[in-house]
Amino acid sequence: MTTQNKRLIYFIATIAILLLIPLILMQFSKAVDWKISDFIVMGVLLIGTGLLCGLVLRKAKNVKQKIVLCGLIFLIFLIIWVELAVGILN
């Protein structure tokens, strides 16, 4: 198995573990109330963010570009996440 395939498997496993957190919390608290669509949307957001950062890390020329572009991708992820959670732009 190549290094890139191992990295992708670890990446997907990490996302699965992150998505298990709200699933487990739903068993103990009524405050966490995710639907299947919430899990799908967050999975797509996490996969998209990770793959975009991975692409930036492979293609960007210098460290400063990598940091700025990954930071921008992460900031966009956070804005989308907050908007979906509480609707700050309404």
PyMOL Python script that loads the backbone (N, CA, C, O; Angstrom):
from pymol import cmd

cmd.read_pdbstr("""\
ATOM      1  N   MET A   1       0.849  -1.170   0.000  1.00  0.00           N
ATOM      2  CA  MET A   1       0.000   0.000   0.000  1.00  0.00           C
ATOM      3  C   MET A   1       0.901   1.241   0.000  1.00  0.00           C
ATOM      4  O   MET A   1       1.861   1.319   0.767  1.00  0.00           O
ATOM      5  N   THR A   2       0.590   2.184  -0.844  1.00  0.00           N
ATOM      6  CA  THR A   2       1.415   3.382  -0.942  1.00  0.00           C
ATOM      7  C   THR A   2       1.151   4.329   0.221  1.00  0.00           C
ATOM      8  O   THR A   2       0.140   4.228   0.916  1.00  0.00           O
ATOM      9  N   THR A   3       2.079   5.241   0.407  1.00  0.00           N
ATOM     10  CA  THR A   3       1.956   6.215   1.489  1.00  0.00           C
ATOM     11  C   THR A   3       0.725   7.086   1.320  1.00  0.00           C
ATOM     12  O   THR A   3       0.050   7.419   2.294  1.00  0.00           O
ATOM     13  N   GLN A   4       0.434   7.455   0.068  1.00  0.00           N
ATOM     14  CA  GLN A   4      -0.729   8.317  -0.188  1.00  0.00           C
ATOM     15  C   GLN A   4      -2.030   7.597   0.163  1.00  0.00           C
ATOM     16  O   GLN A   4      -2.950   8.211   0.702  1.00  0.00           O
ATOM     17  N   ASN A   5      -2.113   6.298  -0.139  1.00  0.00           N
ATOM     18  CA  ASN A   5      -3.314   5.539   0.209  1.00  0.00           C
ATOM     19  C   ASN A   5      -3.460   5.397   1.720  1.00  0.00           C
ATOM     20  O   ASN A   5      -4.568   5.495   2.247  1.00  0.00           O
ATOM     21  N   LYS A   6      -2.339   5.166   2.426  1.00  0.00           N
ATOM     22  CA  LYS A   6      -2.397   5.084   3.889  1.00  0.00           C
ATOM     23  C   LYS A   6      -2.861   6.406   4.482  1.00  0.00           C
ATOM     24  O   LYS A   6      -3.665   6.428   5.414  1.00  0.00           O
ATOM     25  N   ARG A   7      -2.353   7.506   3.941  1.00  0.00           N
ATOM     26  CA  ARG A   7      -2.735   8.829   4.434  1.00  0.00           C
ATOM     27  C   ARG A   7      -4.232   9.054   4.230  1.00  0.00           C
ATOM     28  O   ARG A   7      -4.899   9.593   5.114  1.00  0.00           O
ATOM     29  N   LEU A   8      -4.765   8.651   3.085  1.00  0.00           N
ATOM     30  CA  LEU A   8      -6.198   8.806   2.811  1.00  0.00           C
ATOM     31  C   LEU A   8      -7.031   7.954   3.767  1.00  0.00           C
ATOM     32  O   LEU A   8      -8.079   8.395   4.240  1.00  0.00           O
ATOM     33  N   ILE A   9      -6.571   6.739   4.052  1.00  0.00           N
ATOM     34  CA  ILE A   9      -7.294   5.870   4.984  1.00  0.00           C
ATOM     35  C   ILE A   9      -7.304   6.480   6.385  1.00  0.00           C
ATOM     36  O   ILE A   9      -8.341   6.475   7.048  1.00  0.00           O
ATOM     37  N   TYR A  10      -6.163   7.006   6.847  1.00  0.00           N
ATOM     38  CA  TYR A  10      -6.106   7.663   8.149  1.00  0.00           C
ATOM     39  C   TYR A  10      -7.013   8.892   8.175  1.00  0.00           C
ATOM     40  O   TYR A  10      -7.677   9.164   9.176  1.00  0.00           O
ATOM     41  N   PHE A  11      -7.034   9.618   7.083  1.00  0.00           N
ATOM     42  CA  PHE A  11      -7.868  10.813   6.978  1.00  0.00           C
ATOM     43  C   PHE A  11      -9.346  10.451   7.105  1.00  0.00           C
ATOM     44  O   PHE A  11     -10.070  11.083   7.875  1.00  0.00           O
ATOM     45  N   ILE A  12      -9.799   9.454   6.367  1.00  0.00           N
ATOM     46  CA  ILE A  12     -11.198   9.026   6.421  1.00  0.00           C
ATOM     47  C   ILE A  12     -11.539   8.475   7.812  1.00  0.00           C
ATOM     48  O   ILE A  12     -12.627   8.728   8.330  1.00  0.00           O
ATOM     49  N   ALA A  13     -10.612   7.724   8.414  1.00  0.00           N
ATOM     50  CA  ALA A  13     -10.848   7.188   9.760  1.00  0.00           C
ATOM     51  C   ALA A  13     -10.984   8.314  10.777  1.00  0.00           C
ATOM     52  O   ALA A  13     -11.828   8.247  11.671  1.00  0.00           O
ATOM     53  N   THR A  14     -10.159   9.345  10.645  1.00  0.00           N
ATOM     54  CA  THR A  14     -10.243  10.487  11.558  1.00  0.00           C
ATOM     55  C   THR A  14     -11.595  11.184  11.435  1.00  0.00           C
ATOM     56  O   THR A  14     -12.194  11.561  12.442  1.00  0.00           O
ATOM     57  N   ILE A  15     -12.074  11.355  10.211  1.00  0.00           N
ATOM     58  CA  ILE A  15     -13.383  11.981  10.005  1.00  0.00           C
ATOM     59  C   ILE A  15     -14.486  11.121  10.610  1.00  0.00           C
ATOM     60  O   ILE A  15     -15.419  11.643  11.221  1.00  0.00           O
ATOM     61  N   ALA A  16     -14.383   9.811  10.443  1.00  0.00           N
ATOM     62  CA  ALA A  16     -15.384   8.916  11.027  1.00  0.00           C
ATOM     63  C   ALA A  16     -15.397   9.036  12.547  1.00  0.00           C
ATOM     64  O   ALA A  16     -16.464   9.053  13.162  1.00  0.00           O
ATOM     65  N   ILE A  17     -14.215   9.119  13.152  1.00  0.00           N
ATOM     66  CA  ILE A  17     -14.138   9.265  14.609  1.00  0.00           C
ATOM     67  C   ILE A  17     -14.730  10.600  15.044  1.00  0.00           C
ATOM     68  O   ILE A  17     -15.444  10.669  16.044  1.00  0.00           O
ATOM     69  N   LEU A  18     -14.433  11.663  14.294  1.00  0.00           N
ATOM     70  CA  LEU A  18     -15.018  12.973  14.628  1.00  0.00           C
ATOM     71  C   LEU A  18     -16.541  12.952  14.532  1.00  0.00           C
ATOM     72  O   LEU A  18     -17.225  13.589  15.333  1.00  0.00           O
ATOM     73  N   LEU A  19     -17.065  12.227  13.563  1.00  0.00           N
ATOM     74  CA  LEU A  19     -18.520  12.156  13.421  1.00  0.00           C
ATOM     75  C   LEU A  19     -19.156  11.231  14.455  1.00  0.00           C
ATOM     76  O   LEU A  19     -20.365  11.288  14.677  1.00  0.00           O
ATOM     77  N   LEU A  20     -18.357  10.387  15.083  1.00  0.00           N
ATOM     78  CA  LEU A  20     -18.885   9.547  16.154  1.00  0.00           C
ATOM     79  C   LEU A  20     -19.153  10.347  17.428  1.00  0.00           C
ATOM     80  O   LEU A  20     -19.982   9.950  18.248  1.00  0.00           O
ATOM     81  N   ILE A  21     -18.464  11.457  17.593  1.00  0.00           N
ATOM     82  CA  ILE A  21     -18.633  12.259  18.810  1.00  0.00           C
ATOM     83  C   ILE A  21     -20.079  12.727  18.980  1.00  0.00           C
ATOM     84  O   ILE A  21     -20.666  12.476  20.033  1.00  0.00           O
ATOM     85  N   PRO A  22     -20.684  13.402  17.983  1.00  0.00           N
ATOM     86  CA  PRO A  22     -22.090  13.790  18.187  1.00  0.00           C
ATOM     87  C   PRO A  22     -23.035  12.591  18.243  1.00  0.00           C
ATOM     88  O   PRO A  22     -24.071  12.648  18.905  1.00  0.00           O
ATOM     89  N   LEU A  23     -22.684  11.510  17.554  1.00  0.00           N
ATOM     90  CA  LEU A  23     -23.533  10.317  17.607  1.00  0.00           C
ATOM     91  C   LEU A  23     -23.570   9.747  19.022  1.00  0.00           C
ATOM     92  O   LEU A  23     -24.633   9.361  19.509  1.00  0.00           O
ATOM     93  N   ILE A  24     -22.423   9.693  19.675  1.00  0.00           N
ATOM     94  CA  ILE A  24     -22.369   9.198  21.051  1.00  0.00           C
ATOM     95  C   ILE A  24     -23.065  10.183  21.995  1.00  0.00           C
ATOM     96  O   ILE A  24     -23.816   9.772  22.880  1.00  0.00           O
ATOM     97  N   LEU A  25     -22.815  11.474  21.806  1.00  0.00           N
ATOM     98  CA  LEU A  25     -23.443  12.477  22.677  1.00  0.00           C
ATOM     99  C   LEU A  25     -24.960  12.463  22.556  1.00  0.00           C
ATOM    100  O   LEU A  25     -25.653  12.774  23.525  1.00  0.00           O
ATOM    101  N   MET A  26     -25.489  12.113  21.397  1.00  0.00           N
ATOM    102  CA  MET A  26     -26.938  12.043  21.222  1.00  0.00           C
ATOM    103  C   MET A  26     -27.563  10.977  22.122  1.00  0.00           C
ATOM    104  O   MET A  26     -28.740  11.069  22.472  1.00  0.00           O
ATOM    105  N   GLN A  27     -26.778   9.970  22.494  1.00  0.00           N
ATOM    106  CA  GLN A  27     -27.293   8.897  23.341  1.00  0.00           C
ATOM    107  C   GLN A  27     -27.461   9.349  24.792  1.00  0.00           C
ATOM    108  O   GLN A  27     -28.234   8.756  25.544  1.00  0.00           O
ATOM    109  N   PHE A  28     -26.733  10.401  25.182  1.00  0.00           N
ATOM    110  CA  PHE A  28     -26.724  10.818  26.583  1.00  0.00           C
ATOM    111  C   PHE A  28     -27.384  12.168  26.831  1.00  0.00           C
ATOM    112  O   PHE A  28     -27.655  12.516  27.980  1.00  0.00           O
ATOM    113  N   SER A  29     -27.648  12.938  25.769  1.00  0.00           N
ATOM    114  CA  SER A  29     -28.167  14.287  25.973  1.00  0.00           C
ATOM    115  C   SER A  29     -29.179  14.635  24.888  1.00  0.00           C
ATOM    116  O   SER A  29     -29.027  14.262  23.725  1.00  0.00           O
ATOM    117  N   LYS A  30     -30.193  15.344  25.295  1.00  0.00           N
ATOM    118  CA  LYS A  30     -31.175  15.843  24.335  1.00  0.00           C
ATOM    119  C   LYS A  30     -30.691  17.118  23.640  1.00  0.00           C
ATOM    120  O   LYS A  30     -31.290  17.549  22.654  1.00  0.00           O
ATOM    121  N   ALA A  31     -29.616  17.722  24.143  1.00  0.00           N
ATOM    122  CA  ALA A  31     -29.086  18.965  23.580  1.00  0.00           C
ATOM    123  C   ALA A  31     -28.475  18.739  22.200  1.00  0.00           C
ATOM    124  O   ALA A  31     -28.461  19.642  21.364  1.00  0.00           O
ATOM    125  N   VAL A  32     -27.974  17.538  21.969  1.00  0.00           N
ATOM    126  CA  VAL A  32     -27.400  17.202  20.663  1.00  0.00           C
ATOM    127  C   VAL A  32     -28.467  16.461  19.883  1.00  0.00           C
ATOM    128  O   VAL A  32     -28.853  15.351  20.247  1.00  0.00           O
ATOM    129  N   ASP A  33     -28.942  17.075  18.811  1.00  0.00           N
ATOM    130  CA  ASP A  33     -30.038  16.498  18.030  1.00  0.00           C
ATOM    131  C   ASP A  33     -29.693  16.593  16.547  1.00  0.00           C
ATOM    132  O   ASP A  33     -30.202  17.461  15.837  1.00  0.00           O
ATOM    133  N   TRP A  34     -28.832  15.701  16.089  1.00  0.00           N
ATOM    134  CA  TRP A  34     -28.434  15.689  14.682  1.00  0.00           C
ATOM    135  C   TRP A  34     -29.314  14.723  13.905  1.00  0.00           C
ATOM    136  O   TRP A  34     -29.676  13.652  14.393  1.00  0.00           O
ATOM    137  N   LYS A  35     -29.645  15.121  12.697  1.00  0.00           N
ATOM    138  CA  LYS A  35     -30.347  14.252  11.761  1.00  0.00           C
ATOM    139  C   LYS A  35     -29.298  13.609  10.854  1.00  0.00           C
ATOM    140  O   LYS A  35     -28.126  13.982  10.898  1.00  0.00           O
ATOM    141  N   ILE A  36     -29.706  12.665  10.050  1.00  0.00           N
ATOM    142  CA  ILE A  36     -28.781  12.022   9.117  1.00  0.00           C
ATOM    143  C   ILE A  36     -28.200  13.043   8.137  1.00  0.00           C
ATOM    144  O   ILE A  36     -27.044  12.932   7.728  1.00  0.00           O
ATOM    145  N   SER A  37     -29.006  14.033   7.768  1.00  0.00           N
ATOM    146  CA  SER A  37     -28.512  15.060   6.852  1.00  0.00           C
ATOM    147  C   SER A  37     -27.406  15.894   7.491  1.00  0.00           C
ATOM    148  O   SER A  37     -26.496  16.345   6.794  1.00  0.00           O
ATOM    149  N   ASP A  38     -27.468  16.107   8.810  1.00  0.00           N
ATOM    150  CA  ASP A  38     -26.411  16.840   9.508  1.00  0.00           C
ATOM    151  C   ASP A  38     -25.086  16.080   9.442  1.00  0.00           C
ATOM    152  O   ASP A  38     -24.027  16.674   9.239  1.00  0.00           O
ATOM    153  N   PHE A  39     -25.158  14.759   9.616  1.00  0.00           N
ATOM    154  CA  PHE A  39     -23.946  13.951   9.525  1.00  0.00           C
ATOM    155  C   PHE A  39     -23.374  13.974   8.106  1.00  0.00           C
ATOM    156  O   PHE A  39     -22.158  14.038   7.926  1.00  0.00           O
ATOM    157  N   ILE A  40     -24.241  13.923   7.113  1.00  0.00           N
ATOM    158  CA  ILE A  40     -23.791  13.947   5.718  1.00  0.00           C
ATOM    159  C   ILE A  40     -23.137  15.284   5.388  1.00  0.00           C
ATOM    160  O   ILE A  40     -22.060  15.323   4.794  1.00  0.00           O
ATOM    161  N   VAL A  41     -23.786  16.374   5.772  1.00  0.00           N
ATOM    162  CA  VAL A  41     -23.238  17.703   5.485  1.00  0.00           C
ATOM    163  C   VAL A  41     -21.894  17.895   6.177  1.00  0.00           C
ATOM    164  O   VAL A  41     -20.946  18.378   5.557  1.00  0.00           O
ATOM    165  N   MET A  42     -21.798  17.523   7.455  1.00  0.00           N
ATOM    166  CA  MET A  42     -20.530  17.690   8.163  1.00  0.00           C
ATOM    167  C   MET A  42     -19.461  16.776   7.579  1.00  0.00           C
ATOM    168  O   MET A  42     -18.298  17.172   7.499  1.00  0.00           O
ATOM    169  N   GLY A  43     -19.820  15.583   7.175  1.00  0.00           N
ATOM    170  CA  GLY A  43     -18.862  14.691   6.524  1.00  0.00           C
ATOM    171  C   GLY A  43     -18.326  15.283   5.231  1.00  0.00           C
ATOM    172  O   GLY A  43     -17.126  15.227   4.964  1.00  0.00           O
ATOM    173  N   VAL A  44     -19.212  15.845   4.439  1.00  0.00           N
ATOM    174  CA  VAL A  44     -18.789  16.480   3.181  1.00  0.00           C
ATOM    175  C   VAL A  44     -17.901  17.691   3.463  1.00  0.00           C
ATOM    176  O   VAL A  44     -16.890  17.887   2.789  1.00  0.00           O
ATOM    177  N   LEU A  45     -18.271  18.500   4.448  1.00  0.00           N
ATOM    178  CA  LEU A  45     -17.452  19.660   4.809  1.00  0.00           C
ATOM    179  C   LEU A  45     -16.060  19.240   5.282  1.00  0.00           C
ATOM    180  O   LEU A  45     -15.062  19.829   4.867  1.00  0.00           O
ATOM    181  N   LEU A  46     -15.989  18.237   6.138  1.00  0.00           N
ATOM    182  CA  LEU A  46     -14.697  17.786   6.644  1.00  0.00           C
ATOM    183  C   LEU A  46     -13.841  17.161   5.542  1.00  0.00           C
ATOM    184  O   LEU A  46     -12.643  17.432   5.455  1.00  0.00           O
ATOM    185  N   ILE A  47     -14.447  16.336   4.711  1.00  0.00           N
ATOM    186  CA  ILE A  47     -13.699  15.715   3.616  1.00  0.00           C
ATOM    187  C   ILE A  47     -13.228  16.779   2.629  1.00  0.00           C
ATOM    188  O   ILE A  47     -12.076  16.763   2.194  1.00  0.00           O
ATOM    189  N   GLY A  48     -14.112  17.694   2.281  1.00  0.00           N
ATOM    190  CA  GLY A  48     -13.731  18.754   1.339  1.00  0.00           C
ATOM    191  C   GLY A  48     -12.614  19.630   1.875  1.00  0.00           C
ATOM    192  O   GLY A  48     -11.675  19.961   1.151  1.00  0.00           O
ATOM    193  N   THR A  49     -12.715  20.006   3.144  1.00  0.00           N
ATOM    194  CA  THR A  49     -11.678  20.838   3.756  1.00  0.00           C
ATOM    195  C   THR A  49     -10.344  20.101   3.783  1.00  0.00           C
ATOM    196  O   THR A  49      -9.308  20.666   3.431  1.00  0.00           O
ATOM    197  N   GLY A  50     -10.374  18.851   4.197  1.00  0.00           N
ATOM    198  CA  GLY A  50      -9.134  18.071   4.274  1.00  0.00           C
ATOM    199  C   GLY A  50      -8.499  17.838   2.923  1.00  0.00           C
ATOM    200  O   GLY A  50      -7.284  17.966   2.774  1.00  0.00           O
ATOM    201  N   LEU A  51      -9.310  17.496   1.938  1.00  0.00           N
ATOM    202  CA  LEU A  51      -8.765  17.252   0.598  1.00  0.00           C
ATOM    203  C   LEU A  51      -8.229  18.534  -0.032  1.00  0.00           C
ATOM    204  O   LEU A  51      -7.200  18.511  -0.707  1.00  0.00           O
ATOM    205  N   LEU A  52      -8.922  19.652   0.185  1.00  0.00           N
ATOM    206  CA  LEU A  52      -8.414  20.928  -0.340  1.00  0.00           C
ATOM    207  C   LEU A  52      -7.097  21.320   0.317  1.00  0.00           C
ATOM    208  O   LEU A  52      -6.181  21.786  -0.361  1.00  0.00           O
ATOM    209  N   CYS A  53      -6.997  21.137   1.622  1.00  0.00           N
ATOM    210  CA  CYS A  53      -5.728  21.443   2.302  1.00  0.00           C
ATOM    211  C   CYS A  53      -4.627  20.502   1.832  1.00  0.00           C
ATOM    212  O   CYS A  53      -3.483  20.923   1.663  1.00  0.00           O
ATOM    213  N   GLY A  54      -4.958  19.247   1.622  1.00  0.00           N
ATOM    214  CA  GLY A  54      -3.973  18.299   1.096  1.00  0.00           C
ATOM    215  C   GLY A  54      -3.489  18.711  -0.281  1.00  0.00           C
ATOM    216  O   GLY A  54      -2.300  18.608  -0.584  1.00  0.00           O
ATOM    217  N   LEU A  55      -4.405  19.176  -1.112  1.00  0.00           N
ATOM    218  CA  LEU A  55      -4.030  19.650  -2.444  1.00  0.00           C
ATOM    219  C   LEU A  55      -3.127  20.871  -2.356  1.00  0.00           C
ATOM    220  O   LEU A  55      -2.136  20.970  -3.080  1.00  0.00           O
ATOM    221  N   VAL A  56      -3.465  21.792  -1.477  1.00  0.00           N
ATOM    222  CA  VAL A  56      -2.642  22.993  -1.284  1.00  0.00           C
ATOM    223  C   VAL A  56      -1.251  22.605  -0.803  1.00  0.00           C
ATOM    224  O   VAL A  56      -0.253  23.142  -1.285  1.00  0.00           O
ATOM    225  N   LEU A  57      -1.181  21.678   0.141  1.00  0.00           N
ATOM    226  CA  LEU A  57       0.118  21.271   0.672  1.00  0.00           C
ATOM    227  C   LEU A  57       0.990  20.609  -0.394  1.00  0.00           C
ATOM    228  O   LEU A  57       2.215  20.719  -0.344  1.00  0.00           O
ATOM    229  N   ARG A  58       0.376  19.929  -1.350  1.00  0.00           N
ATOM    230  CA  ARG A  58       1.148  19.307  -2.433  1.00  0.00           C
ATOM    231  C   ARG A  58       1.537  20.294  -3.518  1.00  0.00           C
ATOM    232  O   ARG A  58       2.625  20.185  -4.083  1.00  0.00           O
ATOM    233  N   LYS A  59       0.674  21.258  -3.825  1.00  0.00           N
ATOM    234  CA  LYS A  59       0.884  22.114  -4.994  1.00  0.00           C
ATOM    235  C   LYS A  59       1.517  23.466  -4.705  1.00  0.00           C
ATOM    236  O   LYS A  59       2.170  24.029  -5.583  1.00  0.00           O
ATOM    237  N   ALA A  60       1.347  24.002  -3.508  1.00  0.00           N
ATOM    238  CA  ALA A  60       1.883  25.333  -3.204  1.00  0.00           C
ATOM    239  C   ALA A  60       3.408  25.280  -3.162  1.00  0.00           C
ATOM    240  O   ALA A  60       4.001  24.273  -2.774  1.00  0.00           O
ATOM    241  N   LYS A  61       4.028  26.386  -3.569  1.00  0.00           N
ATOM    242  CA  LYS A  61       5.480  26.422  -3.718  1.00  0.00           C
ATOM    243  C   LYS A  61       6.213  26.613  -2.406  1.00  0.00           C
ATOM    244  O   LYS A  61       7.174  25.893  -2.133  1.00  0.00           O
ATOM    245  N   ASN A  62       5.785  27.574  -1.577  1.00  0.00           N
ATOM    246  CA  ASN A  62       6.538  27.834  -0.350  1.00  0.00           C
ATOM    247  C   ASN A  62       5.627  27.713   0.873  1.00  0.00           C
ATOM    248  O   ASN A  62       4.405  27.609   0.762  1.00  0.00           O
ATOM    249  N   VAL A  63       6.258  27.729   2.022  1.00  0.00           N
ATOM    250  CA  VAL A  63       5.547  27.504   3.283  1.00  0.00           C
ATOM    251  C   VAL A  63       4.526  28.604   3.563  1.00  0.00           C
ATOM    252  O   VAL A  63       3.434  28.330   4.059  1.00  0.00           O
ATOM    253  N   LYS A  64       4.880  29.843   3.246  1.00  0.00           N
ATOM    254  CA  LYS A  64       3.960  30.958   3.501  1.00  0.00           C
ATOM    255  C   LYS A  64       2.663  30.786   2.710  1.00  0.00           C
ATOM    256  O   LYS A  64       1.578  31.012   3.247  1.00  0.00           O
ATOM    257  N   GLN A  65       2.765  30.391   1.450  1.00  0.00           N
ATOM    258  CA  GLN A  65       1.572  30.145   0.638  1.00  0.00           C
ATOM    259  C   GLN A  65       0.731  29.020   1.239  1.00  0.00           C
ATOM    260  O   GLN A  65      -0.494  29.114   1.308  1.00  0.00           O
ATOM    261  N   LYS A  66       1.402  27.962   1.671  1.00  0.00           N
ATOM    262  CA  LYS A  66       0.691  26.824   2.243  1.00  0.00           C
ATOM    263  C   LYS A  66      -0.091  27.232   3.489  1.00  0.00           C
ATOM    264  O   LYS A  66      -1.249  26.849   3.657  1.00  0.00           O
ATOM    265  N   ILE A  67       0.550  28.009   4.359  1.00  0.00           N
ATOM    266  CA  ILE A  67      -0.102  28.435   5.603  1.00  0.00           C
ATOM    267  C   ILE A  67      -1.290  29.344   5.311  1.00  0.00           C
ATOM    268  O   ILE A  67      -2.367  29.171   5.881  1.00  0.00           O
ATOM    269  N   VAL A  68      -1.089  30.309   4.423  1.00  0.00           N
ATOM    270  CA  VAL A  68      -2.158  31.266   4.111  1.00  0.00           C
ATOM    271  C   VAL A  68      -3.337  30.564   3.449  1.00  0.00           C
ATOM    272  O   VAL A  68      -4.484  30.796   3.828  1.00  0.00           O
ATOM    273  N   LEU A  69      -3.071  29.713   2.469  1.00  0.00           N
ATOM    274  CA  LEU A  69      -4.164  29.053   1.757  1.00  0.00           C
ATOM    275  C   LEU A  69      -4.907  28.056   2.645  1.00  0.00           C
ATOM    276  O   LEU A  69      -6.137  28.003   2.620  1.00  0.00           O
ATOM    277  N   CYS A  70      -4.175  27.268   3.427  1.00  0.00           N
ATOM    278  CA  CYS A  70      -4.852  26.334   4.346  1.00  0.00           C
ATOM    279  C   CYS A  70      -5.625  27.087   5.423  1.00  0.00           C
ATOM    280  O   CYS A  70      -6.709  26.660   5.820  1.00  0.00           O
ATOM    281  N   GLY A  71      -5.081  28.195   5.893  1.00  0.00           N
ATOM    282  CA  GLY A  71      -5.799  29.024   6.861  1.00  0.00           C
ATOM    283  C   GLY A  71      -7.080  29.581   6.270  1.00  0.00           C
ATOM    284  O   GLY A  71      -8.109  29.618   6.945  1.00  0.00           O
ATOM    285  N   LEU A  72      -7.029  30.016   5.019  1.00  0.00           N
ATOM    286  CA  LEU A  72      -8.212  30.535   4.339  1.00  0.00           C
ATOM    287  C   LEU A  72      -9.261  29.436   4.155  1.00  0.00           C
ATOM    288  O   LEU A  72     -10.453  29.665   4.363  1.00  0.00           O
ATOM    289  N   ILE A  73      -8.813  28.253   3.768  1.00  0.00           N
ATOM    290  CA  ILE A  73      -9.736  27.123   3.612  1.00  0.00           C
ATOM    291  C   ILE A  73     -10.386  26.795   4.957  1.00  0.00           C
ATOM    292  O   ILE A  73     -11.591  26.553   5.022  1.00  0.00           O
ATOM    293  N   PHE A  74      -9.590  26.787   6.027  1.00  0.00           N
ATOM    294  CA  PHE A  74     -10.118  26.502   7.362  1.00  0.00           C
ATOM    295  C   PHE A  74     -11.096  27.582   7.814  1.00  0.00           C
ATOM    296  O   PHE A  74     -12.114  27.275   8.435  1.00  0.00           O
ATOM    297  N   LEU A  75     -10.798  28.834   7.511  1.00  0.00           N
ATOM    298  CA  LEU A  75     -11.692  29.936   7.865  1.00  0.00           C
ATOM    299  C   LEU A  75     -13.031  29.805   7.136  1.00  0.00           C
ATOM    300  O   LEU A  75     -14.085  30.013   7.736  1.00  0.00           O
ATOM    301  N   ILE A  76     -12.995  29.468   5.870  1.00  0.00           N
ATOM    302  CA  ILE A  76     -14.231  29.253   5.111  1.00  0.00           C
ATOM    303  C   ILE A  76     -15.026  28.099   5.705  1.00  0.00           C
ATOM    304  O   ILE A  76     -16.249  28.178   5.820  1.00  0.00           O
ATOM    305  N   PHE A  77     -14.327  27.018   6.088  1.00  0.00           N
ATOM    306  CA  PHE A  77     -14.979  25.888   6.747  1.00  0.00           C
ATOM    307  C   PHE A  77     -15.688  26.343   8.021  1.00  0.00           C
ATOM    308  O   PHE A  77     -16.846  25.996   8.252  1.00  0.00           O
ATOM    309  N   LEU A  78     -14.990  27.120   8.844  1.00  0.00           N
ATOM    310  CA  LEU A  78     -15.585  27.594  10.097  1.00  0.00           C
ATOM    311  C   LEU A  78     -16.800  28.488   9.858  1.00  0.00           C
ATOM    312  O   LEU A  78     -17.803  28.377  10.563  1.00  0.00           O
ATOM    313  N   ILE A  79     -16.710  29.369   8.873  1.00  0.00           N
ATOM    314  CA  ILE A  79     -17.844  30.256   8.573  1.00  0.00           C
ATOM    315  C   ILE A  79     -19.060  29.442   8.139  1.00  0.00           C
ATOM    316  O   ILE A  79     -20.177  29.706   8.584  1.00  0.00           O
ATOM    317  N   ILE A  80     -18.848  28.461   7.278  1.00  0.00           N
ATOM    318  CA  ILE A  80     -19.959  27.609   6.824  1.00  0.00           C
ATOM    319  C   ILE A  80     -20.533  26.825   8.004  1.00  0.00           C
ATOM    320  O   ILE A  80     -21.752  26.720   8.146  1.00  0.00           O
ATOM    321  N   TRP A  81     -19.670  26.282   8.841  1.00  0.00           N
ATOM    322  CA  TRP A  81     -20.106  25.490   9.991  1.00  0.00           C
ATOM    323  C   TRP A  81     -20.941  26.333  10.952  1.00  0.00           C
ATOM    324  O   TRP A  81     -22.007  25.899  11.388  1.00  0.00           O
ATOM    325  N   VAL A  82     -20.475  27.513  11.279  1.00  0.00           N
ATOM    326  CA  VAL A  82     -21.204  28.395  12.195  1.00  0.00           C
ATOM    327  C   VAL A  82     -22.528  28.827  11.572  1.00  0.00           C
ATOM    328  O   VAL A  82     -23.552  28.867  12.253  1.00  0.00           O
ATOM    329  N   GLU A  83     -22.509  29.146  10.298  1.00  0.00           N
ATOM    330  CA  GLU A  83     -23.749  29.542   9.627  1.00  0.00           C
ATOM    331  C   GLU A  83     -24.770  28.428   9.654  1.00  0.00           C
ATOM    332  O   GLU A  83     -25.949  28.677   9.909  1.00  0.00           O
ATOM    333  N   LEU A  84     -24.345  27.210   9.397  1.00  0.00           N
ATOM    334  CA  LEU A  84     -25.277  26.088   9.431  1.00  0.00           C
ATOM    335  C   LEU A  84     -25.759  25.801  10.862  1.00  0.00           C
ATOM    336  O   LEU A  84     -26.888  25.352  11.056  1.00  0.00           O
ATOM    337  N   ALA A  85     -24.915  26.057  11.849  1.00  0.00           N
ATOM    338  CA  ALA A  85     -25.280  25.747  13.236  1.00  0.00           C
ATOM    339  C   ALA A  85     -26.241  26.771  13.817  1.00  0.00           C
ATOM    340  O   ALA A  85     -27.245  26.402  14.425  1.00  0.00           O
ATOM    341  N   VAL A  86     -25.941  28.074  13.636  1.00  0.00           N
ATOM    342  CA  VAL A  86     -26.748  29.088  14.315  1.00  0.00           C
ATOM    343  C   VAL A  86     -27.291  30.166  13.395  1.00  0.00           C
ATOM    344  O   VAL A  86     -28.100  30.978  13.843  1.00  0.00           O
ATOM    345  N   GLY A  87     -26.892  30.214  12.146  1.00  0.00           N
ATOM    346  CA  GLY A  87     -27.431  31.193  11.229  1.00  0.00           C
ATOM    347  C   GLY A  87     -27.024  32.623  11.525  1.00  0.00           C
ATOM    348  O   GLY A  87     -27.889  33.483  11.692  1.00  0.00           O
ATOM    349  N   ILE A  88     -25.733  32.899  11.595  1.00  0.00           N
ATOM    350  CA  ILE A  88     -25.261  34.241  11.954  1.00  0.00           C
ATOM    351  C   ILE A  88     -25.511  35.278  10.866  1.00  0.00           C
ATOM    352  O   ILE A  88     -25.510  36.476  11.150  1.00  0.00           O
ATOM    353  N   LEU A  89     -25.721  34.852   9.653  1.00  0.00           N
ATOM    354  CA  LEU A  89     -25.885  35.808   8.552  1.00  0.00           C
ATOM    355  C   LEU A  89     -27.339  36.172   8.298  1.00  0.00           C
ATOM    356  O   LEU A  89     -27.619  36.945   7.382  1.00  0.00           O
ATOM    357  N   ASN A  90     -28.258  35.649   9.066  1.00  0.00           N
ATOM    358  CA  ASN A  90     -29.684  35.986   8.879  1.00  0.00           C
ATOM    359  C   ASN A  90     -30.039  37.288   9.509  1.00  0.00           C
ATOM    360  O   ASN A  90     -31.193  37.712   9.442  1.00  0.00           O
TER     361      ASN A  90
END
""", "prot")
cmd.dss("prot")
cmd.show_as("cartoon", "prot")
cmd.util.cbc("prot")
cmd.orient("prot")
